Amino acid sequence: MLRLEAIDKHYPGGTQALARLTLAVGAREFVALLGPSGCGKSTALRLIAGLDRPDAGTLRWTTAVPTLGFVFQEPTLMPWATVADNVFLPLRLQGRARAEAAPLVDAMLDRVGLSSFARAYPRELSGGMKMRVSIARALVTQPGLLLMDEPFAALDELTRQQLGEDLLAIQAEQGFAVVFVTHSVHESTYLADRVLVMTPRPGRIAAEWRIDEPRPRGEAYRLSARYDAHRVAISRALRDATAGAPDHA
């Protein structure tokens, strides 16, 4: 559905974030961008979202441009609005009436397990619950492509695992593609169909690892020898990509 070809991106002051970055994303595919901090993963996501423009190279949609959903590392919820109103926001920006949008909001809150918190405010929620609201808000418009920028990084391990499993289940139901930025080998090994390993800044794709494992995935896969084999291979690719590079963290 999407191709980035030979993308360069510089920032004011001379910092080059990306150098000839080339990648593709297929319909319904889950692609993880894995690399060290500062390697340009988030920059690539911003380019896909249309929030920034490349200095060189091309970004080409090979299908009709889909609706995009974006989940940031921080939930970025409106503190003065209820959970339901936070999820309603993108539909309101589309010009949808509250009464018309209510069934969509209710259905999405039910899907992420927050129906009983529709009238709660963000200050009353745990970190994992706030991220569930953020995911519901991104998915309520039924996007064709979901962009996620280290969304689980600040959460404890058990919450990360549960949200990852829920995300895969919702993707299977709705059929959207995902580009997922992470610096976690474990997370990318569990979630992705393909892991794209990036070099330190300026970022480019150093290696690609395909994970042809059946879905739904669960605890059995996480504890399997196959999971360990993928994880070791991806760890080696990441180590090779960063070997001899200065620390950009």
C-alpha positions as CSV (number, residue, x, y, z in Angstrom):
1,M,0.0,0.0,0.0
2,L,2.9,2.3,0.6
3,R,6.5,2.7,-0.6
4,L,9.3,5.0,0.7
5,E,12.2,5.2,-1.8
6,A,15.6,6.7,-1.1
7,I,14.3,9.1,1.5
8,D,16.6,11.8,3.0
9,K,15.7,14.1,5.8
10,H,17.7,16.9,7.4
11,Y,16.8,19.1,10.3
12,P,17.8,22.7,10.9
13,G,21.4,22.9,12.3
14,G,22.6,20.2,9.8
15,T,21.4,17.0,11.6
16,Q,20.6,14.3,9.0
17,A,17.9,12.0,10.4
18,L,17.4,9.7,7.4
19,A,19.7,8.7,4.6
20,R,18.3,6.9,1.5
21,L,15.6,5.1,3.6
22,T,13.7,2.6,1.5
23,L,10.8,0.5,2.8
24,A,7.4,-0.8,1.8
25,V,4.2,-1.6,3.8
26,G,1.6,-4.0,2.5
27,A,-2.1,-4.0,3.2
28,R,-3.0,-5.7,6.6
29,E,0.7,-6.1,7.4
30,F,2.3,-5.4,10.7
31,V,5.7,-3.8,10.2
32,A,8.0,-2.9,13.1
33,L,10.7,-0.3,12.8
34,L,13.4,-1.3,15.2
35,G,16.5,0.7,16.1
36,P,18.4,2.7,18.8
37,S,17.2,6.0,20.1
38,G,17.8,8.8,17.7
39,C,18.0,6.7,14.5
40,G,15.1,8.4,12.7
41,K,12.3,5.9,13.4
42,S,9.9,8.6,14.6
43,T,10.9,10.9,11.7
44,A,9.9,8.1,9.2
45,L,6.6,7.8,11.0
46,R,6.0,11.6,10.7
47,L,6.8,11.5,7.0
48,I,4.3,8.7,6.4
49,A,1.7,10.6,8.4
50,G,2.2,13.7,6.3
51,L,3.4,15.7,9.3
52,D,6.7,16.5,7.6
53,R,8.2,16.3,4.1
54,P,11.4,14.6,2.9
55,D,14.3,16.5,1.5
56,A,14.9,13.9,-1.2
57,G,13.3,10.6,-2.3
58,T,9.7,9.7,-2.8
59,L,6.8,8.6,-0.7
60,R,4.3,6.8,-2.9
61,W,0.9,5.3,-2.1
62,T,0.3,2.3,-4.3
63,T,-3.4,2.2,-3.3
64,A,-5.9,4.9,-2.5
65,V,-4.6,6.9,0.4
66,P,-6.2,5.3,3.5
67,T,-7.5,7.0,6.6
68,L,-4.6,7.2,9.0
69,G,-4.6,6.6,12.8
70,F,-1.7,7.8,15.0
71,V,-0.8,6.6,18.5
72,F,2.0,8.6,20.2
73,Q,4.3,7.4,23.0
74,E,2.3,9.6,25.4
75,P,-1.5,9.2,25.4
76,T,-1.9,13.0,24.7
77,L,-5.5,13.0,26.0
78,M,-7.5,16.1,26.7
79,P,-7.5,16.3,30.5
80,W,-10.8,18.3,30.7
81,A,-12.7,15.8,28.5
82,T,-14.2,12.5,29.5
83,V,-12.9,9.2,28.0
84,A,-15.9,9.1,25.6
85,D,-15.2,12.7,24.4
86,N,-11.5,12.0,23.9
87,V,-12.5,9.1,21.6
88,F,-15.1,11.1,19.9
89,L,-12.6,13.9,19.0
90,P,-11.5,12.6,15.5
91,L,-15.1,12.0,14.5
92,R,-16.0,15.5,15.6
93,L,-13.1,16.9,13.5
94,Q,-14.6,15.0,10.6
95,G,-17.9,16.9,11.2
96,R,-19.8,13.9,12.6
97,A,-22.6,14.7,15.0
98,R,-22.3,13.4,18.6
99,A,-25.5,11.4,18.3
100,E,-24.4,9.8,15.0
101,A,-20.9,9.0,16.4
102,A,-22.1,7.6,19.8
103,P,-22.5,4.0,18.6
104,L,-19.0,4.0,17.1
105,V,-17.5,5.5,20.3
106,D,-19.3,3.0,22.5
107,A,-18.3,0.0,20.3
108,M,-14.6,1.0,20.4
109,L,-14.6,1.6,24.1
110,D,-16.2,-1.8,24.5
111,R,-13.5,-3.3,22.3
112,V,-10.7,-1.9,24.4
113,G,-12.4,-2.9,27.7
114,L,-13.3,0.6,28.9
115,S,-17.1,0.8,28.5
116,S,-17.5,1.3,32.2
117,F,-15.1,4.3,32.1
118,A,-16.8,6.3,29.4
119,R,-17.6,9.1,31.8
120,A,-14.3,9.0,33.6
121,Y,-11.6,11.7,33.1
122,P,-7.9,10.9,32.2
123,R,-6.7,11.7,35.8
124,E,-8.8,8.8,37.0
125,L,-7.1,6.2,34.8
126,S,-3.9,4.2,35.0
127,G,-1.2,4.5,32.4
128,G,-2.4,1.4,30.6
129,M,-6.0,2.6,30.6
130,K,-4.9,5.9,29.1
131,M,-3.1,4.1,26.3
132,R,-6.2,2.1,25.6
133,V,-8.1,5.4,25.2
134,S,-5.5,6.6,22.9
135,I,-5.7,3.4,20.8
136,A,-9.5,3.6,20.7
137,R,-9.3,7.2,19.6
138,A,-7.0,6.3,16.7
139,L,-9.1,3.4,15.6
140,V,-12.6,4.9,15.9
141,T,-12.3,6.3,12.4
142,Q,-11.6,2.8,11.1
143,P,-8.2,3.7,9.5
144,G,-6.5,1.6,6.9
145,L,-3.1,2.3,8.4
146,L,-2.2,2.7,12.1
147,L,1.0,4.5,13.0
148,M,2.4,3.8,16.5
149,D,5.3,5.6,18.0
150,E,6.7,3.5,20.9
151,P,3.2,3.5,22.4
152,F,4.0,0.9,25.2
153,A,7.4,2.2,26.2
154,A,6.3,3.8,29.5
155,L,4.2,0.8,30.7
156,D,5.1,-2.2,32.8
157,E,5.9,-5.5,31.2
158,L,2.6,-7.2,31.9
159,T,0.6,-4.3,30.6
160,R,2.7,-4.1,27.5
161,Q,2.1,-7.8,26.8
162,Q,-1.7,-7.5,27.3
163,L,-1.9,-4.4,25.1
164,G,0.1,-6.1,22.4
165,E,-2.2,-9.1,22.4
166,D,-5.2,-6.8,22.3
167,L,-3.8,-4.8,19.4
168,L,-3.2,-8.0,17.3
169,A,-6.7,-9.1,18.0
170,I,-8.2,-5.8,16.9
171,Q,-6.0,-5.7,13.8
172,A,-7.2,-9.2,12.9
173,E,-10.8,-8.0,13.2
174,Q,-10.5,-4.7,11.4
175,G,-7.8,-5.5,8.8
176,F,-5.7,-2.4,9.0
177,A,-1.9,-2.2,8.5
178,V,0.4,-1.2,11.2
179,V,3.8,0.6,11.3
180,F,5.1,0.2,14.8
181,V,8.2,2.1,16.1
182,T,10.0,0.4,18.9
183,H,13.5,-0.2,20.4
184,S,12.4,-3.5,22.0
185,V,13.6,-6.7,20.3
186,H,11.1,-8.7,22.3
187,E,8.1,-6.5,21.3
188,S,9.0,-6.5,17.6
189,T,9.5,-10.3,17.6
190,Y,6.1,-10.9,19.2
191,L,4.0,-8.4,17.2
192,A,5.4,-8.0,13.7
193,D,5.1,-9.8,10.4
194,R,8.3,-8.0,9.4
195,V,11.0,-6.3,11.4
196,L,13.0,-3.6,9.7
197,V,16.3,-2.9,11.6
198,M,17.6,0.6,11.3
199,T,21.1,2.0,11.6
200,P,22.0,4.8,14.0
201,R,21.5,8.3,12.6
202,P,21.3,8.9,9.8
203,G,18.8,6.1,9.7
204,R,18.5,3.6,6.9
205,I,17.3,0.0,6.7
206,A,20.2,-2.3,7.6
207,A,18.3,-5.6,7.7
208,E,14.9,-7.1,7.3
209,W,13.5,-10.2,9.2
210,R,10.3,-11.8,8.3
211,I,8.3,-13.6,11.0
212,D,6.1,-16.2,9.3
213,E,4.2,-17.3,12.4
214,P,0.5,-18.0,12.6
215,R,-1.9,-15.7,14.3
216,P,-3.4,-15.3,16.7
217,R,-0.2,-15.3,18.7
218,G,-0.2,-15.8,22.5
219,E,1.7,-17.2,25.4
220,A,2.5,-20.4,23.6
221,Y,4.4,-18.5,20.9
222,R,6.1,-16.2,23.4
223,L,7.5,-19.3,25.2
224,S,8.4,-21.3,22.1
225,A,11.8,-22.1,20.6
226,R,10.6,-20.4,17.3
227,Y,10.1,-17.1,19.2
228,D,13.6,-17.4,20.7
229,A,15.1,-18.1,17.3
230,H,13.5,-15.0,15.8
231,R,14.5,-12.9,18.8
232,V,18.2,-14.0,18.6
233,A,18.4,-13.4,14.9
234,I,16.8,-9.9,15.2
235,S,19.1,-9.1,18.2
236,R,22.1,-10.0,16.0
237,A,20.9,-7.9,13.2
238,L,20.5,-4.9,15.5
239,R,23.9,-5.5,17.0
240,D,25.5,-5.6,13.6
241,A,23.6,-2.5,12.5
242,T,24.9,-0.5,15.4
243,A,28.4,-2.0,15.6
244,G,31.0,0.7,15.7
245,A,28.5,3.5,15.7
246,P,28.7,6.4,18.2
247,D,26.1,6.5,21.0
248,H,23.1,8.6,19.8
249,A,20.9,8.0,22.8
